[in-house]
Amino acid sequence: MQPIVIGHRGASGYRPEHTRSAYELAVALGADAVEPDIVATRDGVLVVRHENEISGTTDVASHPKFHSRRVTKEIDGIELTGWFTEDFTWAELRTLRARERLPEVRKASATFDDRFPLLRLRDAFKLIDRVAGRARRPIGIVAEIKHATYFDSIGLPLDELFAAEVNTAGWNAGDGRLTIESFERSLLGKIYARGIYGKRIFLLEARGKPFDEVARLGLKNAPRYADYLTDAGLYGLSGRIDGISVPKSLILETDADGQVTGATDLVDAAHAARLEIYCWTLRPENRFLAKTFRRGRLRADYGDWQSEFRTILGTGIDGVFADHPDLAVTVRDELAAED
């Protein structure tokens, strides 16, 4: 079984993320699925943005009428200052336009700034239904639900809102198109309890602790992400979720100097525990590559992305998130042809 390629926030290496153009382009470039990040508005509308703080991905700062909405909050234990989706209605957010999050690295994408409006989750479902019909192949959605414990604390239960959207959109047919992922495993359980039966993927960081566990048990007693990545931790997850998704640093084996020497055994360990495993994020620019694969001095230049992608895709991993889906598809297909 070949790994699937998931357009990370669409084709976010080429277009401002979470826009109609980014999703359409991802499918055109061969992605098997796209990944919308999901947050909520004040009036309970689910929108697709990387975070609920939107100063870096929209033109909100250029709207004088919204200047007073700039505030400082603590989100999942981290203090942030900016504009937050939960302080806006959807009617207000729809007046904003999307901008490239990394303009210093992706100058070509930044030329599309202010051209595309924000999308609701329901818009993303309709868009993927439409482009899948044009492509004549099934296209999945890997829905990442953000900051569920925080949103629940302010009266916006994302599990309830998400379940309603999925059912209304006709995406709860059990046809394998829907995957739900979160850094909060408790949310995956709540969504399953609401009768949403998409594949459940637990996102794990290389360090730190899941915020839902911190909120429930306290910082001292909450388990670390690393605890779930041991053999015992993986077997403990088996049967409760369908898989895990990890940063690529946990797939790449490095020596004391930080040079990549191959791949870790995490993929095999996850499969032994009967879990699927995905990783994020495949990107070709030097800024994001392991230093072994960087070439030249400029962080925006492409390095030896082929070698890094081959190392990861050659592990037997079940799927990868890629900002440039065509590049990941190319390497995946090359490896398949070599078998």
Contacts in CASP RR format, 6 or more apart in sequence:
PFRMAT RR
TARGET T0000
AUTHOR 0000-0000-0000
METHOD contacts of the structure
MODEL  1
MQPIVIGHRGASGYRPEHTRSAYELAVALGADAVEPDIVATRDGVLVVRH
ENEISGTTDVASHPKFHSRRVTKEIDGIELTGWFTEDFTWAELRTLRARE
RLPEVRKASATFDDRFPLLRLRDAFKLIDRVAGRARRPIGIVAEIKHATY
FDSIGLPLDELFAAEVNTAGWNAGDGRLTIESFERSLLGKIYARGIYGKR
IFLLEARGKPFDEVARLGLKNAPRYADYLTDAGLYGLSGRIDGISVPKSL
ILETDADGQVTGATDLVDAAHAARLEIYCWTLRPENRFLAKTFRRGRLRA
DYGDWQSEFRTILGTGIDGVFADHPDLAVTVRDELAAED
1 318 0 8 1.000
2 332 0 8 1.000
2 336 0 8 1.000
3 313 0 8 1.000
3 316 0 8 1.000
3 317 0 8 1.000
3 318 0 8 1.000
3 319 0 8 1.000
3 320 0 8 1.000
3 332 0 8 1.000
4 32 0 8 1.000
4 33 0 8 1.000
4 318 0 8 1.000
4 319 0 8 1.000
4 320 0 8 1.000
5 30 0 8 1.000
5 31 0 8 1.000
5 32 0 8 1.000
5 33 0 8 1.000
5 319 0 8 1.000
5 320 0 8 1.000
5 322 0 8 1.000
5 325 0 8 1.000
5 328 0 8 1.000
5 329 0 8 1.000
5 332 0 8 1.000
6 31 0 8 1.000
6 32 0 8 1.000
6 33 0 8 1.000
6 34 0 8 1.000
6 35 0 8 1.000
6 142 0 8 1.000
6 278 0 8 1.000
6 319 0 8 1.000
6 320 0 8 1.000
6 321 0 8 1.000
6 322 0 8 1.000
6 325 0 8 1.000
7 26 0 8 1.000
7 31 0 8 1.000
7 33 0 8 1.000
7 34 0 8 1.000
7 35 0 8 1.000
7 321 0 8 1.000
7 322 0 8 1.000
7 323 0 8 1.000
7 325 0 8 1.000
8 17 0 8 1.000
8 35 0 8 1.000
8 280 0 8 1.000
8 281 0 8 1.000
8 321 0 8 1.000
8 322 0 8 1.000
8 323 0 8 1.000
9 17 0 8 1.000
9 18 0 8 1.000
9 22 0 8 1.000
9 34 0 8 1.000
9 35 0 8 1.000
9 36 0 8 1.000
9 37 0 8 1.000
9 50 0 8 1.000
9 323 0 8 1.000
10 17 0 8 1.000
10 18 0 8 1.000
10 22 0 8 1.000
10 23 0 8 1.000
10 25 0 8 1.000
10 26 0 8 1.000
10 31 0 8 1.000
10 34 0 8 1.000
10 35 0 8 1.000
10 325 0 8 1.000
11 22 0 8 1.000
11 23 0 8 1.000
11 25 0 8 1.000
11 26 0 8 1.000
11 29 0 8 1.000
11 31 0 8 1.000
11 323 0 8 1.000
11 324 0 8 1.000
11 325 0 8 1.000
12 18 0 8 1.000
12 22 0 8 1.000
12 101 0 8 1.000
12 109 0 8 1.000
12 323 0 8 1.000
13 106 0 8 1.000
13 109 0 8 1.000
13 283 0 8 1.000
13 323 0 8 1.000
13 324 0 8 1.000
14 22 0 8 1.000
14 25 0 8 1.000
14 106 0 8 1.000
14 108 0 8 1.000
14 109 0 8 1.000
14 324 0 8 1.000
15 21 0 8 1.000
15 22 0 8 1.000
15 25 0 8 1.000
15 109 0 8 1.000
15 112 0 8 1.000
15 116 0 8 1.000
16 22 0 8 1.000
16 57 0 8 1.000
16 98 0 8 1.000
16 99 0 8 1.000
16 100 0 8 1.000
16 101 0 8 1.000
16 109 0 8 1.000
16 110 0 8 1.000
16 112 0 8 1.000
16 113 0 8 1.000
16 116 0 8 1.000
17 50 0 8 1.000
17 57 0 8 1.000
17 98 0 8 1.000
17 100 0 8 1.000
17 101 0 8 1.000
18 36 0 8 1.000
18 37 0 8 1.000
18 48 0 8 1.000
18 49 0 8 1.000
18 50 0 8 1.000
18 57 0 8 1.000
18 98 0 8 1.000
18 118 0 8 1.000
18 119 0 8 1.000
19 98 0 8 1.000
19 112 0 8 1.000
19 116 0 8 1.000
19 119 0 8 1.000
20 116 0 8 1.000
20 119 0 8 1.000
20 123 0 8 1.000
20 127 0 8 1.000
21 112 0 8 1.000
21 115 0 8 1.000
21 116 0 8 1.000
23 34 0 8 1.000
23 36 0 8 1.000
23 124 0 8 1.000
23 127 0 8 1.000
23 128 0 8 1.000
23 131 0 8 1.000
24 127 0 8 1.000
24 131 0 8 1.000
26 34 0 8 1.000
26 325 0 8 1.000
27 34 0 8 1.000
27 128 0 8 1.000
27 131 0 8 1.000
27 132 0 8 1.000
27 135 0 8 1.000
27 139 0 8 1.000
28 131 0 8 1.000
28 135 0 8 1.000
29 324 0 8 1.000
29 325 0 8 1.000
29 326 0 8 1.000
29 329 0 8 1.000
30 325 0 8 1.000
30 326 0 8 1.000
30 329 0 8 1.000
31 139 0 8 1.000
31 322 0 8 1.000
31 325 0 8 1.000
31 329 0 8 1.000
32 139 0 8 1.000
32 140 0 8 1.000
33 139 0 8 1.000
33 140 0 8 1.000
33 141 0 8 1.000
33 142 0 8 1.000
33 179 0 8 1.000
34 124 0 8 1.000
34 128 0 8 1.000
34 139 0 8 1.000
34 140 0 8 1.000
34 141 0 8 1.000
34 142 0 8 1.000
35 141 0 8 1.000
35 142 0 8 1.000
35 143 0 8 1.000
35 144 0 8 1.000
35 321 0 8 1.000
36 48 0 8 1.000
36 119 0 8 1.000
36 121 0 8 1.000
36 124 0 8 1.000
36 141 0 8 1.000
36 142 0 8 1.000
36 143 0 8 1.000
36 144 0 8 1.000
37 48 0 8 1.000
37 49 0 8 1.000
37 50 0 8 1.000
37 51 0 8 1.000
37 144 0 8 1.000
37 146 0 8 1.000
38 46 0 8 1.000
38 47 0 8 1.000
38 48 0 8 1.000
38 121 0 8 1.000
38 143 0 8 1.000
38 144 0 8 1.000
38 145 0 8 1.000
38 146 0 8 1.000
38 158 0 8 1.000
38 162 0 8 1.000
39 46 0 8 1.000
39 47 0 8 1.000
39 49 0 8 1.000
39 51 0 8 1.000
39 52 0 8 1.000
39 85 0 8 1.000
39 86 0 8 1.000
39 146 0 8 1.000
39 147 0 8 1.000
39 151 0 8 1.000
40 46 0 8 1.000
40 47 0 8 1.000
40 52 0 8 1.000
40 85 0 8 1.000
40 86 0 8 1.000
40 151 0 8 1.000
40 156 0 8 1.000
40 158 0 8 1.000
40 161 0 8 1.000
41 47 0 8 1.000
41 85 0 8 1.000
41 86 0 8 1.000
41 88 0 8 1.000
41 89 0 8 1.000
41 90 0 8 1.000
41 93 0 8 1.000
42 86 0 8 1.000
42 87 0 8 1.000
42 88 0 8 1.000
42 89 0 8 1.000
43 89 0 8 1.000
43 90 0 8 1.000
44 90 0 8 1.000
44 156 0 8 1.000
44 161 0 8 1.000
45 89 0 8 1.000
45 90 0 8 1.000
45 120 0 8 1.000
46 120 0 8 1.000
46 121 0 8 1.000
46 122 0 8 1.000
46 158 0 8 1.000
46 161 0 8 1.000
46 162 0 8 1.000
46 165 0 8 1.000
47 85 0 8 1.000
47 90 0 8 1.000
47 93 0 8 1.000
47 118 0 8 1.000
47 119 0 8 1.000
47 120 0 8 1.000
47 121 0 8 1.000
48 118 0 8 1.000
48 119 0 8 1.000
48 120 0 8 1.000
48 121 0 8 1.000
48 123 0 8 1.000
48 124 0 8 1.000
49 57 0 8 1.000
49 58 0 8 1.000
49 85 0 8 1.000
49 118 0 8 1.000
50 57 0 8 1.000
50 101 0 8 1.000
51 57 0 8 1.000
51 146 0 8 1.000
52 75 0 8 1.000
52 84 0 8 1.000
52 85 0 8 1.000
52 86 0 8 1.000
52 146 0 8 1.000
52 147 0 8 1.000
52 151 0 8 1.000
53 75 0 8 1.000
53 80 0 8 1.000
53 82 0 8 1.000
53 83 0 8 1.000
53 84 0 8 1.000
54 60 0 8 1.000
54 82 0 8 1.000
54 83 0 8 1.000
54 84 0 8 1.000
54 85 0 8 1.000
54 96 0 8 1.000
55 61 0 8 1.000
55 70 0 8 1.000
55 82 0 8 1.000
55 83 0 8 1.000
56 99 0 8 1.000
56 101 0 8 1.000
57 98 0 8 1.000
57 99 0 8 1.000
57 101 0 8 1.000
58 83 0 8 1.000
58 96 0 8 1.000
58 97 0 8 1.000
58 98 0 8 1.000
58 99 0 8 1.000
58 118 0 8 1.000
59 96 0 8 1.000
59 97 0 8 1.000
59 99 0 8 1.000
59 113 0 8 1.000
59 114 0 8 1.000
60 66 0 8 1.000
60 69 0 8 1.000
60 83 0 8 1.000
60 96 0 8 1.000
61 70 0 8 1.000
61 83 0 8 1.000
63 95 0 8 1.000
63 96 0 8 1.000
66 83 0 8 1.000
66 88 0 8 1.000
66 92 0 8 1.000
69 83 0 8 1.000
69 84 0 8 1.000
69 87 0 8 1.000
69 88 0 8 1.000
70 81 0 8 1.000
70 82 0 8 1.000
70 83 0 8 1.000
71 81 0 8 1.000
71 82 0 8 1.000
71 83 0 8 1.000
71 84 0 8 1.000
71 87 0 8 1.000
72 79 0 8 1.000
72 80 0 8 1.000
72 81 0 8 1.000
72 82 0 8 1.000
73 79 0 8 1.000
73 80 0 8 1.000
73 81 0 8 1.000
73 84 0 8 1.000
74 80 0 8 1.000
75 147 0 8 1.000
75 150 0 8 1.000
76 147 0 8 1.000
76 149 0 8 1.000
76 150 0 8 1.000
76 211 0 8 1.000
77 211 0 8 1.000
77 214 0 8 1.000
85 93 0 8 1.000
86 151 0 8 1.000
86 154 0 8 1.000
86 156 0 8 1.000
90 120 0 8 1.000
93 118 0 8 1.000
94 117 0 8 1.000
94 118 0 8 1.000
96 117 0 8 1.000
96 118 0 8 1.000
97 113 0 8 1.000
97 114 0 8 1.000
97 115 0 8 1.000
97 116 0 8 1.000
97 117 0 8 1.000
97 118 0 8 1.000
98 113 0 8 1.000
98 114 0 8 1.000
98 115 0 8 1.000
98 116 0 8 1.000
98 117 0 8 1.000
98 118 0 8 1.000
99 110 0 8 1.000
99 113 0 8 1.000
99 114 0 8 1.000
100 106 0 8 1.000
100 109 0 8 1.000
100 110 0 8 1.000
100 112 0 8 1.000
100 113 0 8 1.000
102 109 0 8 1.000
103 109 0 8 1.000
103 110 0 8 1.000
103 113 0 8 1.000
104 300 0 8 1.000
105 285 0 8 1.000
105 287 0 8 1.000
105 299 0 8 1.000
105 300 0 8 1.000
106 300 0 8 1.000
107 300 0 8 1.000
119 127 0 8 1.000
121 143 0 8 1.000
121 162 0 8 1.000
121 165 0 8 1.000
122 165 0 8 1.000
122 168 0 8 1.000
122 169 0 8 1.000
124 141 0 8 1.000
125 141 0 8 1.000
125 165 0 8 1.000
125 169 0 8 1.000
125 170 0 8 1.000
125 171 0 8 1.000
126 169 0 8 1.000
128 139 0 8 1.000
128 140 0 8 1.000
128 141 0 8 1.000
131 139 0 8 1.000
132 138 0 8 1.000
132 139 0 8 1.000
132 140 0 8 1.000
138 175 0 8 1.000
138 177 0 8 1.000
139 177 0 8 1.000
140 176 0 8 1.000
140 177 0 8 1.000
140 178 0 8 1.000
140 179 0 8 1.000
141 171 0 8 1.000
141 177 0 8 1.000
141 178 0 8 1.000
141 179 0 8 1.000
142 179 0 8 1.000
142 180 0 8 1.000
142 181 0 8 1.000
142 201 0 8 1.000
142 321 0 8 1.000
143 162 0 8 1.000
143 178 0 8 1.000
143 179 0 8 1.000
143 180 0 8 1.000
143 181 0 8 1.000
144 181 0 8 1.000
144 182 0 8 1.000
144 203 0 8 1.000
145 158 0 8 1.000
145 159 0 8 1.000
145 162 0 8 1.000
145 180 0 8 1.000
145 181 0 8 1.000
145 182 0 8 1.000
145 187 0 8 1.000
145 191 0 8 1.000
146 182 0 8 1.000
147 211 0 8 1.000
148 158 0 8 1.000
148 159 0 8 1.000
148 182 0 8 1.000
148 184 0 8 1.000
148 186 0 8 1.000
148 187 0 8 1.000
148 190 0 8 1.000
148 212 0 8 1.000
149 184 0 8 1.000
149 186 0 8 1.000
149 187 0 8 1.000
149 211 0 8 1.000
149 212 0 8 1.000
149 215 0 8 1.000
150 211 0 8 1.000
151 157 0 8 1.000
151 158 0 8 1.000
152 158 0 8 1.000
158 187 0 8 1.000
159 187 0 8 1.000
159 190 0 8 1.000
159 191 0 8 1.000
159 194 0 8 1.000
160 194 0 8 1.000
162 180 0 8 1.000
162 191 0 8 1.000
162 196 0 8 1.000
163 191 0 8 1.000
163 194 0 8 1.000
163 195 0 8 1.000
163 196 0 8 1.000
166 172 0 8 1.000
166 178 0 8 1.000
166 196 0 8 1.000
167 196 0 8 1.000
171 177 0 8 1.000
171 178 0 8 1.000
172 178 0 8 1.000
172 195 0 8 1.000
172 196 0 8 1.000
172 197 0 8 1.000
172 198 0 8 1.000
174 197 0 8 1.000
174 198 0 8 1.000
176 198 0 8 1.000
176 199 0 8 1.000
178 196 0 8 1.000
178 198 0 8 1.000
178 199 0 8 1.000
179 198 0 8 1.000
179 199 0 8 1.000
179 200 0 8 1.000
179 201 0 8 1.000
180 188 0 8 1.000
180 191 0 8 1.000
180 196 0 8 1.000
180 198 0 8 1.000
180 199 0 8 1.000
180 200 0 8 1.000
180 201 0 8 1.000
181 188 0 8 1.000
181 200 0 8 1.000
181 201 0 8 1.000
181 202 0 8 1.000
181 203 0 8 1.000
181 245 0 8 1.000
182 188 0 8 1.000
182 201 0 8 1.000
182 202 0 8 1.000
182 203 0 8 1.000
183 202 0 8 1.000
183 203 0 8 1.000
183 204 0 8 1.000
183 205 0 8 1.000
183 210 0 8 1.000
183 211 0 8 1.000
184 210 0 8 1.000
184 211 0 8 1.000
184 212 0 8 1.000
185 202 0 8 1.000
185 210 0 8 1.000
185 212 0 8 1.000
185 237 0 8 1.000
185 240 0 8 1.000
185 241 0 8 1.000
186 212 0 8 1.000
186 213 0 8 1.000
186 216 0 8 1.000
187 212 0 8 1.000
188 200 0 8 1.000
188 201 0 8 1.000
188 202 0 8 1.000
188 241 0 8 1.000
189 200 0 8 1.000
191 200 0 8 1.000
192 200 0 8 1.000
199 242 0 8 1.000
199 243 0 8 1.000
199 276 0 8 1.000
200 241 0 8 1.000
200 242 0 8 1.000
200 243 0 8 1.000
201 241 0 8 1.000
201 242 0 8 1.000
201 243 0 8 1.000
201 244 0 8 1.000
201 245 0 8 1.000
201 276 0 8 1.000
201 278 0 8 1.000
202 228 0 8 1.000
202 237 0 8 1.000
202 241 0 8 1.000
202 243 0 8 1.000
202 244 0 8 1.000
202 245 0 8 1.000
203 244 0 8 1.000
203 245 0 8 1.000
203 246 0 8 1.000
204 225 0 8 1.000
204 228 0 8 1.000
204 229 0 8 1.000
204 244 0 8 1.000
204 245 0 8 1.000
204 246 0 8 1.000
204 250 0 8 1.000
205 225 0 8 1.000
205 247 0 8 1.000
206 225 0 8 1.000
206 226 0 8 1.000
206 246 0 8 1.000
206 247 0 8 1.000
206 249 0 8 1.000
206 250 0 8 1.000
207 224 0 8 1.000
207 225 0 8 1.000
207 226 0 8 1.000
208 224 0 8 1.000
208 225 0 8 1.000
208 226 0 8 1.000
209 219 0 8 1.000
209 222 0 8 1.000
209 223 0 8 1.000
209 224 0 8 1.000
209 225 0 8 1.000
210 222 0 8 1.000
210 223 0 8 1.000
210 225 0 8 1.000
213 222 0 8 1.000
213 223 0 8 1.000
214 222 0 8 1.000
216 222 0 8 1.000
227 233 0 8 1.000
228 234 0 8 1.000
228 237 0 8 1.000
228 244 0 8 1.000
229 246 0 8 1.000
229 250 0 8 1.000
229 266 0 8 1.000
231 269 0 8 1.000
231 272 0 8 1.000
231 273 0 8 1.000
233 273 0 8 1.000
234 244 0 8 1.000
234 269 0 8 1.000
234 270 0 8 1.000
234 272 0 8 1.000
234 273 0 8 1.000
234 275 0 8 1.000
235 273 0 8 1.000
236 273 0 8 1.000
237 243 0 8 1.000
237 244 0 8 1.000
237 273 0 8 1.000
237 275 0 8 1.000
238 273 0 8 1.000
238 274 0 8 1.000
238 275 0 8 1.000
239 274 0 8 1.000
241 275 0 8 1.000
242 275 0 8 1.000
242 276 0 8 1.000
243 270 0 8 1.000
243 275 0 8 1.000
243 276 0 8 1.000
243 277 0 8 1.000
243 278 0 8 1.000
244 270 0 8 1.000
244 275 0 8 1.000
244 276 0 8 1.000
244 277 0 8 1.000
244 278 0 8 1.000
245 277 0 8 1.000
245 278 0 8 1.000
245 279 0 8 1.000
245 280 0 8 1.000
245 321 0 8 1.000
246 266 0 8 1.000
246 277 0 8 1.000
246 278 0 8 1.000
246 279 0 8 1.000
246 280 0 8 1.000
247 279 0 8 1.000
247 280 0 8 1.000
247 281 0 8 1.000
248 279 0 8 1.000
248 280 0 8 1.000
248 281 0 8 1.000
248 282 0 8 1.000
248 290 0 8 1.000
248 308 0 8 1.000
248 312 0 8 1.000
249 290 0 8 1.000
250 264 0 8 1.000
250 266 0 8 1.000
250 279 0 8 1.000
251 263 0 8 1.000
251 264 0 8 1.000
251 266 0 8 1.000
251 267 0 8 1.000
251 279 0 8 1.000
251 311 0 8 1.000
251 312 0 8 1.000
251 315 0 8 1.000
251 317 0 8 1.000
252 260 0 8 1.000
252 262 0 8 1.000
252 263 0 8 1.000
252 264 0 8 1.000
252 290 0 8 1.000
252 308 0 8 1.000
252 311 0 8 1.000
252 312 0 8 1.000
253 260 0 8 1.000
253 261 0 8 1.000
253 262 0 8 1.000
253 263 0 8 1.000
253 264 0 8 1.000
254 260 0 8 1.000
254 261 0 8 1.000
254 290 0 8 1.000
254 292 0 8 1.000
255 261 0 8 1.000
258 290 0 8 1.000
258 291 0 8 1.000
258 292 0 8 1.000
259 291 0 8 1.000
259 292 0 8 1.000
260 290 0 8 1.000
260 292 0 8 1.000
260 293 0 8 1.000
260 308 0 8 1.000
260 311 0 8 1.000
262 311 0 8 1.000
263 311 0 8 1.000
263 312 0 8 1.000
263 314 0 8 1.000
263 315 0 8 1.000
266 277 0 8 1.000
267 277 0 8 1.000
267 315 0 8 1.000
267 316 0 8 1.000
267 317 0 8 1.000
268 315 0 8 1.000
270 276 0 8 1.000
270 277 0 8 1.000
271 277 0 8 1.000
276 318 0 8 1.000
277 317 0 8 1.000
277 318 0 8 1.000
277 319 0 8 1.000
278 317 0 8 1.000
278 318 0 8 1.000
278 319 0 8 1.000
278 320 0 8 1.000
278 321 0 8 1.000
279 312 0 8 1.000
279 317 0 8 1.000
279 319 0 8 1.000
279 320 0 8 1.000
279 321 0 8 1.000
280 320 0 8 1.000
280 321 0 8 1.000
281 288 0 8 1.000
281 321 0 8 1.000
281 322 0 8 1.000
281 323 0 8 1.000
282 305 0 8 1.000
282 308 0 8 1.000
282 309 0 8 1.000
282 312 0 8 1.000
282 320 0 8 1.000
282 321 0 8 1.000
282 322 0 8 1.000
282 323 0 8 1.000
282 324 0 8 1.000
282 327 0 8 1.000
282 328 0 8 1.000
283 289 0 8 1.000
283 305 0 8 1.000
283 322 0 8 1.000
283 323 0 8 1.000
283 324 0 8 1.000
284 302 0 8 1.000
284 303 0 8 1.000
284 305 0 8 1.000
284 324 0 8 1.000
284 327 0 8 1.000
285 299 0 8 1.000
285 300 0 8 1.000
285 301 0 8 1.000
285 302 0 8 1.000
285 303 0 8 1.000
286 294 0 8 1.000
286 295 0 8 1.000
286 296 0 8 1.000
286 298 0 8 1.000
286 299 0 8 1.000
286 300 0 8 1.000
286 301 0 8 1.000
286 302 0 8 1.000
286 303 0 8 1.000
287 299 0 8 1.000
287 300 0 8 1.000
289 303 0 8 1.000
289 304 0 8 1.000
289 305 0 8 1.000
289 308 0 8 1.000
290 308 0 8 1.000
292 307 0 8 1.000
292 308 0 8 1.000
293 303 0 8 1.000
293 304 0 8 1.000
293 305 0 8 1.000
293 307 0 8 1.000
293 308 0 8 1.000
294 303 0 8 1.000
294 304 0 8 1.000
295 301 0 8 1.000
295 302 0 8 1.000
295 303 0 8 1.000
295 304 0 8 1.000
296 303 0 8 1.000
305 327 0 8 1.000
306 331 0 8 1.000
309 320 0 8 1.000
309 327 0 8 1.000
309 328 0 8 1.000
309 331 0 8 1.000
310 331 0 8 1.000
310 334 0 8 1.000
310 335 0 8 1.000
312 320 0 8 1.000
313 320 0 8 1.000
313 328 0 8 1.000
313 331 0 8 1.000
313 332 0 8 1.000
313 335 0 8 1.000
314 335 0 8 1.000
320 328 0 8 1.000
322 328 0 8 1.000
END
